[in-house]
Amino acid sequence: MDALYSQVFFPKTLGELFASWNRFPNAVPFAGGTGIIYGQEKRSLSLPSNIIALDRLDELRHITRTERYLEIGAMVRLSDILKLGKVLPQILREALSRTANPQIRNIATIGGNICYSDWKLDAACALVALDAQYELRTGASSRWISATRFSASTEEKKLNRQELFTRLRIPLEHWDYTVYRKFNANQFGTAYTGATAFVARIQKNILSEVRLVFSGETMLRDKDSEAILTGKLLPLGKREGKAFVELWEEYIAAAPVPNAVLKTWIINFIKSTVRNLA
Ligand SMILES: Cc1cc2nc3c(=O)[nH]c(=O)nc-3n(C[C@H](O)[C@H](O)[C@H](O)COP(=O)(O)OP(=O)(O)OC[C@H]3O[C@@H](n4cnc5c(N)ncnc54)[C@H](O)[C@@H]3O)c2cc1C
């Protein structure tokens, strides 16, 4: 019979990992540990009783690049991703370089950042804007899911039982205009944080593609409003800019944003972005 005491596993292969997870279904993957130890999850003031440490899994540390994609393993640290420099799409570079501080970025992994349960964090915001894909694996199967769908899922539905985030795939497309901004405010003793990412591609003075994402406690992206800017000539006309802002105002009025200050901040961000395009 398996021991009743707390267990820490250090698998070297995914086969070993899933075998341990099968025996201890409540075991928790431990990547850099910054979220588990210091983050929201510290409220419980104790570590999970069974842990699967991921740091000996070399296969989760690979970075590969093709002409069209960049693939990054779940256990690659945020600081190592930043070392890729200009290969990284600018929006992701900006999001990661504003995540926490250099000490945390040296420990925290991209898989941990994406799977962290309480918030949709910085990397997720940029990865949704880039239409990244995530690979999730169990002992018996693997599947790919879009960053948008993953981030929009409720916590219980994000990962199935004993499912591991193993790598992400980022399309290497060129974006001509990129804006990334973070928001942090305290109101009535509650902290509200979030980040917004805007990317646009411009061909012959025409906006050929636009994406706008907000991430915080919830993830917001409205493809209908993106569509009304697509195909518009630059500089953007007043009427077109106004229509875009109004669609977002409608969308955000119905969205589960916890606070009026945050809503105003998102709309102000959109207005200033549209002004720049005009
Ligand atoms: C002081 C401080 C400041 C911070 N500031 C920011 C900030 O500005 N922006 C921001 O985005 N974040 C911030 N964070 C959060 C930080 O980015 C996360 O703690 C970190 O990214 C989590 O990565 P990790 O490798 O340490 O994950 P861990 O703590 O090891 O894991 C986090 C969660 O993900 C699960 N998990 C980890 N890897 C996998 C996997 N491969 N498959 C399935 N589940 C997995 C774990 O079980 C756990 O539930 C901050 C954290 C601290 C401590």
The ligand as an ORCA input file, in Angstrom:
! r2SCAN-3c Opt
* xyz 0 1
  C       6.083     39.096     -5.529
  C       5.323     38.568     -6.710
  C       4.932     39.455     -7.716
  C       4.226     38.983     -8.834
  N       3.873     39.861     -9.820
  C       3.280     39.389    -10.949
  C       2.984     40.231    -12.043
  O       3.246     41.427    -12.033
  N       2.387     39.683    -13.144
  C       2.103     38.345    -13.218
  O       1.622     37.872    -14.252
  N       2.361     37.520    -12.192
  C       2.934     38.006    -11.061
  N       3.209     37.159    -10.031
  C       2.762     35.778    -10.119
  C       3.830     34.944    -10.771
  O       3.947     35.304    -12.132
  C       3.398     33.517    -10.641
  O       3.547     33.210     -9.281
  C       4.267     32.603    -11.458
  O       4.208     32.901    -12.817
  C       3.880     31.165    -11.238
  O       4.882     30.402    -11.868
  P       5.585     29.235    -11.080
  O       6.475     28.526    -12.043
  O       6.252     29.741     -9.836
  O       4.306     28.328    -10.742
  P       3.937     27.499     -9.448
  O       3.792     28.382     -8.260
  O       4.834     26.327     -9.293
  O       2.498     26.975     -9.899
  C       1.384     27.842     -9.994
  C       0.130     26.981    -10.230
  O       0.173     26.386    -11.510
  C       0.164     24.948    -11.423
  N       1.116     24.483    -12.438
  C       2.398     24.877    -12.593
  N       2.933     24.321    -13.697
  C       1.967     23.547    -14.237
  C       1.904     22.725    -15.400
  N       2.950     22.579    -16.243
  N       0.753     22.073    -15.673
  C      -0.321     22.195    -14.844
  N      -0.331     22.980    -13.730
  C       0.803     23.638    -13.436
  C       0.586     24.633    -10.015
  O       0.051     23.400     -9.569
  C       0.000     25.815     -9.250
  O      -1.363     25.603     -9.009
  C       3.904     37.602     -8.922
  C       4.295     36.706     -7.906
  C       4.993     37.168     -6.811
  C       5.398     36.194     -5.754
*
